Every structure is written in structure tokens, then in C-alpha cells.
Amino acid sequence: MGKIAVVGGTGQYGSKAIEGLLERGVSPSDIVVMYRDEKKALPFKDRGMEIRYGDYNKGYPEDIFKDIEKVLFISGFSLDELQRIEDHLNVIKAARASHVSHIVYTSFANLYQSKCGLEDVHLATECAIKASQLPYTFLRNAFYSEYFIGKAYLKRSIDSGILYSLAKGRGVNHVSRDDLAKAAAVVLTTEGHINKAYDLTNPTFYTYKEIAEILKEVTGKPVEFVETNVKDYLEYLDSLHVPKEFQFIDACTLQQRFVDGWGELCSQDLANLIGKENIMTPKQFIEKLDFSEPI
């Protein structure tokens, strides 16, 4: 196997994907960690991996992927969607210039059914990758459990005794970051994935009423499930002194985007890649959280 470059390798998902590659037998010397902050990259270098500076906000040199066989391209993050697309194009052009054999891109689950506002960037990026003629795999990742049943949201529910929801009873599909990263490692180290797209969702969706019951079971504390409205919920966040700039990306605030049911779409792709028995359930995820620690 040739070298594998991980764009965004120092981030949380990228780091987990690298661990997955190592667990699957990839030599540290065959992993190239792309970084923007050298301080974050040095621990990888200490473990025998190559590190290369690359900031796609500033453009990628055409030879940045020289001697690279495969690229794990972790989607960037910018609130300016046009800028984000341009950043992604820099990576794609560099990969094409070096004739990489396989580009694996972290896209978004149920891309053609999604109505959450994130789909345009990923649609554009997938189209650009196809236009580049590079062999590809699209890992259409579900939402992270770390976000939609994250510690801050659940701890507020424990402390107040109320788990608020804006989903109007509809379910949301989410997967732990670890499980999604494991799937990336599988795709990068096995055959049969060229020019395929995988919807990496949990095989089962969960409603927030179910999450409230799980939270009650795990913690042994009373947690009431309450469907609320946006006005009342924002007032609740105000009472907790949550800054306005964080309220619009709050785990509950975003639930209103799922009221038409598209978040309930499920696929077996993740189970096929890592095994259904290895996919963390919401209960298993919540059991790992330490609610005694401050947020």
C-alpha cells in the first residue's frame, strides 16, 4: 500500500481516522498528516508519521500530494459557504495535479433528501470531485452524536429535569464520530469502494422522547420530555446566559429542521462496513459521558 494523506488529520475526526488506519495495520511511515497548526501535528511526527503543512484557505501547492496514493479529504468548515467550496476546490485540484489514485471525501448523509442547509457545499464538492475524473468514494456521514446528543445539551436536561425538543416528535439519525472514522479507515484499507457513495447512518433513528428515557435510565434521575417552541426555548437559553451566537447552533435549536421527517432516513452502509454490532447506540454513547464534570 502507498501513502495515505489525511487532510484535516489533526482534528477530532481526522485523529480518530488515523488511529483506525494504524489499528488496521497501516505503517506510521505510510501516513501523511496535513496540518495548519504545527503544534497539533508534532505528536504525529513523534509517532513516525510524516507531517506536511497545508492550509487550503491559502491555496494548496500543486505538488503537496506528491507520492500520495490515497487522500482522506475531511470537509472544511467555514460559515461562508462559497469560501468553503473554493477551499475544497484547492484540495481537489492539488489531488488531480498529483494523480492520486483515490480521494475519499467526507460528505453528508441523505444528501439529496436533506433540508438542513448543509447540503449545498457537499453537493458542489461531490460534483467537483467527479468532474476532476479522480477515482472517489463519498462518505456521506450522519450527524455526530457528540453534537445532537452532546454533553452540554444532556447535562442541562439532567440539571433542569427537562429535556426540551423542537423536533415535533420526529427522529434524528446520528452516529458517534469514532464509528464514522472507523468506516473511513475500512474504506482506505480495503478494495471495492471506487466510485461509490455510502450513507453512513445509524441503522436505527431515535426520537428525543426516546433519548429522554435513555437519559433517565442511565443517570437514575427524573428527566421529563417536553416539546417546546422556538420562542420559549430561546428564552430558556437566555436564562442560562448562553451567548446569542451559540443559540442558533444549539443541539435543540437545530432540531426544528427535522420536522418533515428526512432525519429518520436510515441506511445499512455503515453496518456493512464496520459491523452493526460495532455501532454505538445512544445508550452506550450516553453511558460514556461524565456528567459530574463542568461544561
C-alpha positions as semicolon CSV with decimal commas, in nm:
position;residue;x (nm);y (nm);z (nm)
1;M;0,000;0,000;0,000
2;G;0,120;0,351;-0,085
3;K;0,100;0,660;0,131
4;I;-0,228;0,792;0,265
5;A;-0,267;1,166;0,325
6;V;-0,522;1,285;0,578
7;V;-0,644;1,640;0,512
8;G;-0,757;1,770;0,848
9;G;-0,563;1,498;1,028
10;T;-0,508;1,697;1,346
11;G;-0,881;1,744;1,407
12;Q;-1,103;1,518;1,614
13;Y;-1,238;1,309;1,324
14;G;-0,902;1,304;1,145
15;S;-0,718;1,187;1,456
16;K;-0,969;0,905;1,504
17;A;-0,935;0,804;1,138
18;I;-0,557;0,789;1,176
19;E;-0,593;0,566;1,481
20;G;-0,820;0,344;1,274
21;L;-0,559;0,319;0,998
22;L;-0,292;0,221;1,249
23;E;-0,521;-0,040;1,406
24;R;-0,577;-0,187;1,060
25;G;-0,206;-0,233;1,007
26;V;-0,105;0,078;0,812
27;S;0,254;0,168;0,893
28;P;0,303;0,512;1,052
29;S;0,555;0,588;0,777
30;D;0,275;0,548;0,520
31;I;0,053;0,811;0,683
32;V;0,093;1,179;0,593
33;V;-0,083;1,420;0,828
34;M;-0,176;1,751;0,668
35;Y;-0,176;2,036;0,918
36;R;-0,229;2,408;0,961
37;D;-0,107;2,427;1,321
38;E;0,232;2,258;1,352
39;K;0,198;2,227;1,729
40;K;-0,100;1,995;1,682
41;A;0,088;1,791;1,421
42;L;0,411;1,727;1,612
43;P;0,272;1,437;1,822
44;F;0,202;1,253;1,496
45;K;0,557;1,317;1,380
46;D;0,685;1,180;1,710
47;R;0,498;0,856;1,631
48;G;0,673;0,816;1,297
49;M;0,425;0,982;1,062
50;E;0,511;1,245;0,806
51;I;0,356;1,587;0,853
52;R;0,302;1,841;0,575
53;Y;0,181;2,197;0,602
54;G;-0,131;2,266;0,403
55;D;-0,388;2,541;0,453
56;Y;-0,647;2,522;0,180
57;N;-0,771;2,867;0,276
58;K;-0,445;2,989;0,125
59;G;-0,435;2,751;-0,170
60;Y;-0,258;2,418;-0,199
61;P;0,072;2,385;-0,391
62;E;0,025;2,155;-0,688
63;D;0,285;1,913;-0,554
64;I;0,150;1,890;-0,199
65;F;0,024;1,537;-0,266
66;K;0,341;1,422;-0,439
67;D;0,395;1,045;-0,382
68;I;0,049;1,012;-0,222
69;E;-0,168;0,721;-0,332
70;K;-0,486;0,798;-0,137
71;V;-0,630;1,112;0,019
72;L;-0,879;1,122;0,305
73;F;-1,034;1,463;0,243
74;I;-1,215;1,579;0,555
75;S;-1,456;1,857;0,474
76;G;-1,353;2,202;0,591
77;F;-1,565;2,436;0,795
78;S;-1,644;2,793;0,708
79;L;-1,965;2,986;0,766
80;D;-1,909;3,138;0,422
81;E;-2,030;2,852;0,204
82;L;-1,883;2,992;-0,118
83;Q;-1,544;3,024;0,052
84;R;-1,576;2,668;0,176
85;I;-1,641;2,543;-0,178
86;E;-1,340;2,736;-0,304
87;D;-1,127;2,584;-0,027
88;H;-1,242;2,238;-0,127
89;L;-1,154;2,308;-0,490
90;N;-0,797;2,382;-0,385
91;V;-0,767;2,032;-0,240
92;I;-0,928;1,866;-0,543
93;K;-0,705;2,049;-0,790
94;A;-0,393;1,953;-0,596
95;A;-0,504;1,590;-0,581
96;R;-0,562;1,589;-0,957
97;A;-0,224;1,751;-1,023
98;S;-0,051;1,469;-0,837
99;H;-0,269;1,198;-0,996
100;V;-0,372;1,044;-0,664
101;S;-0,532;0,702;-0,707
102;H;-0,824;0,750;-0,471
103;I;-0,984;1,050;-0,297
104;V;-1,219;0,975;-0,007
105;Y;-1,437;1,271;0,084
106;T;-1,646;1,318;0,399
107;S;-1,980;1,434;0,266
108;F;-2,326;1,445;0,423
109;A;-2,582;1,169;0,474
110;N;-2,900;1,160;0,266
111;L;-2,755;1,440;0,058
112;Y;-3,038;1,457;-0,194
113;Q;-3,313;1,443;0,069
114;S;-3,155;1,672;0,329
115;K;-3,320;2,002;0,414
116;C;-3,092;2,129;0,689
117;G;-2,891;2,388;0,497
118;L;-2,562;2,196;0,481
119;E;-2,623;2,013;0,158
120;D;-2,516;2,273;-0,100
121;V;-2,146;2,269;-0,010
122;H;-2,130;1,890;-0,022
123;L;-2,326;1,866;-0,347
124;A;-2,085;2,114;-0,506
125;T;-1,781;1,932;-0,373
126;E;-1,901;1,591;-0,489
127;C;-1,969;1,731;-0,836
128;A;-1,622;1,888;-0,848
129;I;-1,457;1,561;-0,749
130;K;-1,648;1,377;-1,020
131;A;-1,551;1,646;-1,271
132;S;-1,184;1,601;-1,177
133;Q;-1,206;1,239;-1,302
134;L;-1,034;1,119;-0,985
135;P;-1,145;0,780;-0,850
136;Y;-1,353;0,864;-0,544
137;T;-1,555;0,740;-0,251
138;F;-1,807;0,966;-0,081
139;L;-1,854;0,900;0,290
140;R;-2,188;1,066;0,349
141;N;-2,167;1,098;0,725
142;A;-2,468;1,130;0,953
143;F;-2,471;1,396;1,222
144;Y;-2,229;1,339;1,508
145;S;-2,381;1,201;1,827
146;E;-2,130;1,428;2,002
147;Y;-2,337;1,717;1,877
148;F;-2,701;1,611;1,868
149;I;-2,692;1,426;2,200
150;G;-2,392;1,615;2,328
151;K;-2,287;1,654;2,687
152;A;-2,392;2,019;2,724
153;Y;-2,745;1,956;2,596
154;L;-2,795;1,646;2,810
155;K;-2,640;1,794;3,124
156;R;-2,879;2,089;3,103
157;S;-3,160;1,837;3,081
158;I;-3,036;1,649;3,388
159;D;-2,988;1,968;3,589
160;S;-3,328;2,113;3,498
161;G;-3,514;1,781;3,492
162;I;-3,646;1,865;3,144
163;L;-3,524;1,759;2,802
164;Y;-3,659;2,014;2,558
165;S;-3,714;1,930;2,193
166;L;-3,813;2,119;1,879
167;A;-3,833;1,813;1,653
168;K;-4,212;1,774;1,688
169;G;-4,173;1,407;1,764
170;R;-3,967;1,325;1,455
171;G;-3,650;1,123;1,479
172;V;-3,290;1,221;1,409
173;N;-3,018;0,987;1,287
174;H;-2,679;1,036;1,447
175;V;-2,358;0,834;1,479
176;S;-2,054;0,868;1,703
177;R;-1,751;1,032;1,549
178;D;-1,547;0,724;1,636
179;D;-1,770;0,494;1,432
180;L;-1,764;0,720;1,128
181;A;-1,385;0,740;1,147
182;K;-1,365;0,360;1,164
183;A;-1,561;0,342;0,840
184;A;-1,313;0,576;0,673
185;A;-1,025;0,352;0,780
186;V;-1,202;0,048;0,637
187;V;-1,261;0,217;0,301
188;L;-0,898;0,330;0,281
189;T;-0,759;-0,015;0,354
190;T;-0,991;-0,249;0,161
191;E;-1,093;-0,293;-0,201
192;G;-1,425;-0,243;-0,376
193;H;-1,507;0,118;-0,288
194;I;-1,406;0,308;-0,601
195;N;-1,670;0,549;-0,733
196;K;-1,920;0,463;-0,463
197;A;-2,118;0,674;-0,218
198;Y;-2,209;0,545;0,127
199;D;-2,478;0,689;0,351
200;L;-2,315;0,631;0,689
201;T;-2,612;0,646;0,921
202;N;-2,718;0,452;1,226
203;P;-2,937;0,160;1,113
204;T;-3,200;0,296;1,355
205;F;-3,318;0,652;1,414
206;Y;-3,413;0,778;1,759
207;T;-3,667;1,033;1,877
208;Y;-3,582;1,276;2,153
209;K;-3,855;1,125;2,368
210;E;-3,656;0,802;2,350
211;I;-3,337;0,993;2,433
212;A;-3,507;1,136;2,743
213;E;-3,599;0,785;2,856
214;I;-3,245;0,662;2,797
215;L;-3,103;0,959;2,989
216;K;-3,337;0,885;3,279
217;E;-3,235;0,518;3,277
218;V;-2,861;0,584;3,261
219;T;-2,849;0,861;3,523
220;G;-3,126;0,741;3,753
221;K;-3,257;1,098;3,764
222;P;-3,601;1,226;3,663
223;V;-3,599;1,377;3,315
224;E;-3,926;1,496;3,164
225;F;-3,960;1,519;2,787
226;V;-4,112;1,849;2,673
227;E;-4,191;1,959;2,318
228;T;-4,140;2,333;2,317
229;N;-4,140;2,620;2,068
230;V;-3,857;2,836;1,943
231;K;-3,956;3,148;2,136
232;D;-3,979;2,972;2,470
233;Y;-3,663;2,773;2,412
234;L;-3,455;3,078;2,324
235;E;-3,585;3,248;2,637
236;Y;-3,473;2,940;2,829
237;L;-3,124;2,967;2,677
238;D;-3,120;3,336;2,766
239;S;-3,198;3,246;3,125
240;L;-2,889;3,023;3,123
241;H;-2,681;3,308;2,975
242;V;-2,600;3,108;2,660
243;P;-2,446;3,363;2,418
244;K;-2,666;3,456;2,122
245;E;-2,401;3,345;1,872
246;F;-2,423;2,990;2,010
247;Q;-2,800;2,973;2,038
248;F;-2,860;2,928;1,666
249;I;-2,633;2,621;1,657
250;D;-2,764;2,473;1,980
251;A;-2,841;2,100;1,957
252;C;-3,209;2,162;2,029
253;T;-3,246;2,474;1,815
254;L;-3,141;2,281;1,505
255;Q;-3,398;2,007;1,568
256;Q;-3,666;2,217;1,402
257;R;-3,501;2,136;1,069
258;F;-3,610;1,773;1,102
259;V;-3,984;1,821;1,144
260;D;-4,062;1,689;0,793
261;G;-3,903;1,353;0,876
262;W;-3,599;1,341;0,647
263;G;-3,375;1,289;0,952
264;E;-3,533;0,947;1,002
265;L;-3,380;0,804;0,684
266;C;-3,159;0,505;0,758
267;S;-2,903;0,305;0,561
268;Q;-2,719;-0,022;0,621
269;D;-2,395;0,112;0,467
270;L;-2,221;0,181;0,798
271;A;-2,325;-0,158;0,937
272;N;-2,190;-0,324;0,624
273;L;-1,854;-0,151;0,666
274;I;-1,786;-0,187;1,039
275;G;-2,050;-0,435;1,155
276;K;-2,385;-0,348;1,309
277;E;-2,269;-0,483;1,646
278;N;-1,988;-0,225;1,650
279;I;-2,211;0,079;1,603
280;M;-2,252;0,267;1,928
281;T;-2,613;0,307;2,040
282;P;-2,732;0,629;2,207
283;K;-2,742;0,445;2,539
284;Q;-2,382;0,331;2,501
285;F;-2,281;0,682;2,399
286;I;-2,454;0,844;2,696
287;E;-2,308;0,588;2,936
288;K;-1,960;0,711;2,842
289;L;-2,034;1,072;2,935
290;D;-1,923;1,210;3,272
291;F;-2,195;1,449;3,382
292;S;-2,014;1,527;3,707
293;E;-1,765;1,739;3,515
294;P;-1,849;2,104;3,446
295;I;-1,939;2,202;3,090
